Amino acid sequence: MQNTSKQYDDVIEKCRSLFINKMSDYGSAWRILRLPSLTDQIFIKAQRIRQLQQNTTRKVDEGERSEFIGIINYSIMALIQLEKGVVEQPDLSTPKATELYDKHVAITKKLMEDKNHDYGEAWRDMRISSLTDLILQKLLRVKQIEDNKGKTLVSEGIDANYQDMINYAVFALIHFETKK
């Protein structure tokens, strides 16, 4: 588990660095995005990963890794949107957005540690393609919850699904690193 924690932090540091650099380039323009728009962005990335895993020919020179990073960062943006609400104009400085990013990563990592303890690191024996499919399944669940105006009868909320997507994407990126 100690190794998992370090590997998790290494993956998140790469994602966080990209998030900060994009904040420098674009500011917090993403703050105007409604949750379904963020969900659709994540869906596009997950669908592309699945296509890359199934197709032998690639026409764009970007692989699965960058898409998994995108899933992580868009999911964290969605968690921030859930907390702060959608705005009409960008309103977060890079330091404040980074503070919120770190807060949601810490909550999500704690969830991973708790589940990892209970599941005995079962994800280590999973294929990256299975992690992709689980992300897609979570996305379809989120879309259904969004279509139901956030109401669920017995299911966990949207936030838990975004957190699971982050953790599955981190696991996929750890698999890529360990296969090098």
C-alpha positions in Angstrom: 0.0 0.0 0.0 2.9 2.4 0.7 4.1 1.9 -2.9 0.5 2.6 -4.1 0.4 5.9 -2.2 3.7 7.1 -3.7 2.7 6.0 -7.2 -0.7 7.8 -6.8 1.1 11.0 -5.7 3.5 10.8 -8.7 0.6 10.5 -11.1 -1.4 13.3 -9.5 1.7 15.6 -9.5 1.9 15.3 -13.3 -1.9 16.0 -13.6 -1.7 18.9 -11.2 1.3 20.4 -13.0 -0.7 20.3 -16.3 -3.7 21.8 -14.5 -1.7 24.7 -13.1 0.0 25.3 -16.5 -3.4 25.4 -18.3 -4.7 27.7 -15.6 -1.8 30.0 -16.5 -2.7 29.8 -20.2 -6.5 30.0 -20.0 -7.5 31.1 -16.5 -10.5 29.5 -15.0 -12.6 29.6 -18.1 -13.7 26.0 -17.3 -15.8 27.5 -14.4 -18.6 28.4 -16.8 -19.1 24.7 -17.7 -22.2 23.0 -16.4 -21.7 19.5 -15.0 -23.2 17.7 -18.1 -20.6 19.6 -20.2 -17.8 18.3 -18.0 -19.3 14.8 -18.0 -19.4 14.9 -21.8 -15.7 16.0 -22.0 -14.7 13.1 -19.8 -16.9 10.8 -21.9 -15.2 11.9 -25.1 -11.8 11.1 -23.5 -12.9 7.7 -22.3 -14.4 6.9 -25.7 -11.2 7.9 -27.4 -9.2 5.6 -25.0 -11.5 2.7 -25.8 -11.1 3.4 -29.6 -7.3 3.5 -29.2 -7.4 0.2 -27.4 -9.5 -1.4 -30.1 -8.0 0.2 -33.3 -4.6 -0.6 -34.7 -4.4 2.7 -36.7 -4.0 6.1 -35.0 -4.4 9.3 -36.9 -3.7 11.7 -34.0 -0.3 11.5 -32.2 -1.7 11.4 -28.7 -2.0 8.2 -26.7 -4.0 6.9 -23.9 -1.9 8.5 -21.1 -2.9 12.1 -22.0 -6.5 11.1 -22.2 -6.4 9.5 -18.7 -4.8 12.7 -17.4 -7.6 14.6 -19.0 -10.2 12.4 -17.2 -8.5 13.1 -13.9 -8.4 16.8 -14.4 -11.9 17.2 -15.8 -13.2 15.0 -13.0 -11.5 17.2 -10.4 -13.0 20.3 -12.2 -16.4 18.6 -11.9 -15.9 18.1 -8.2 -15.0 21.7 -7.8 -18.1 22.7 -9.8 -20.3 20.5 -7.5 -18.8 22.4 -4.5 -18.7 25.9 -5.9 -21.5 25.9 -8.5 -21.3 27.1 -12.1 -20.5 30.8 -12.7 -21.1 33.1 -15.7 -17.5 34.4 -15.7 -14.2 32.9 -14.7 -13.7 33.7 -11.0 -10.8 31.6 -9.6 -7.2 32.6 -9.4 -4.6 29.9 -10.1 -3.7 29.7 -6.3 -7.4 29.3 -5.3 -8.1 26.8 -8.1 -5.0 24.8 -7.1 -6.1 24.9 -3.4 -9.5 23.4 -4.4 -7.8 20.9 -6.7 -5.6 19.7 -3.8 -8.6 19.5 -1.5 -10.5 17.2 -3.8 -7.5 15.1 -4.6 -6.9 14.6 -0.9 -10.6 13.4 -0.4 -10.4 11.2 -3.4 -7.0 9.7 -2.4 -8.4 8.9 1.1 -11.4 7.1 -0.6 -8.9 5.1 -2.7 -6.9 4.1 0.4 -10.0 3.0 2.2 -11.2 1.0 -0.8 -7.8 -0.3 -1.6 -7.5 -1.7 2.0 -10.9 -3.4 1.7 -10.3 -4.8 -1.8 -6.7 -5.8 -1.3 -5.3 -3.9 -4.3 -7.4 -6.0 -6.7 -6.9 -3.2 -9.3 -3.3 -4.3 -9.8 -4.5 -7.5 -11.5 -6.9 -5.6 -13.7 -6.3 -4.7 -17.3 -6.2 -1.1 -18.5 -9.0 -1.9 -20.8 -11.2 -3.0 -17.9 -10.4 0.3 -16.1 -11.5 2.1 -19.2 -14.7 0.2 -19.3 -15.4 1.0 -15.6 -14.8 4.7 -16.3 -17.3 4.5 -19.2 -19.8 2.7 -17.0 -19.4 5.4 -14.3 -20.0 8.1 -17.0 -23.2 6.4 -18.1 -24.3 6.4 -14.5 -23.5 10.0 -14.1 -25.4 10.9 -17.3 -28.4 9.1 -16.0 -28.2 10.8 -12.6 -27.9 14.2 -14.4 -30.9 13.3 -16.6 -32.8 12.5 -13.3 -31.9 16.0 -12.0 -29.5 14.6 -9.5 -32.0 12.4 -7.8 -31.2 8.8 -6.9 -33.1 6.2 -4.9 -30.4 4.0 -3.6 -27.2 4.9 -5.5 -24.3 7.0 -4.5 -24.2 10.5 -5.8 -22.4 12.1 -8.7 -19.4 13.1 -6.6 -18.6 9.4 -5.7 -18.7 8.5 -9.4 -16.3 11.3 -10.3 -14.0 10.2 -7.5 -14.1 6.6 -8.8 -13.2 7.8 -12.3 -10.2 9.7 -10.9 -9.0 6.6 -9.1 -9.5 4.3 -12.0 -7.6 6.7 -14.3 -4.8 6.9 -11.7 -4.6 3.1 -11.6 -4.4 3.0 -15.4 -1.5 5.5 -15.4 0.3 3.5 -12.6 -0.1 0.4 -14.8 1.5 2.3 -17.7 4.4 3.4 -15.5 5.0 -0.1 -14.1 5.1 -1.6 -17.6 7.9 0.6 -18.8 
